[in-house]
């Protein structure tokens, strides 16, 4: 009986399993993700001035995002452990909306993609900003975490609209 279920992490009997990637070709794979954290204007100014109580908020969030990408397989049960060749983290500031956007890029030469790694990096980067600034602003909102683009592998190139 063939499995026509589009959810690849379930076998024909509906049991959860790690996808077998042994027959897949090793290709260069890249994925980008983004997200945003909105906050009070005073909180954003605290971050930008470098006077946050816990230190360089964006510097620590960048390192946290990189570490998160590297630890994805330990956090998401059915993810394959991957040797990442590059993790990049960029922040942009929207002073008008009092928000910080994160964009992460993860690359590997592998048999499976790095979508989960880049999404995990973006999520943890934003969570770190929240953690470092929660004493000043518990009402911060993390939103819009999403895959922007992925390339490599059999499923080809995806770009979010």
Order of alpha helices (4+ residues) and beta strands (2+ residues): beta-alpha-alpha-alpha-beta-beta-alpha-beta-beta
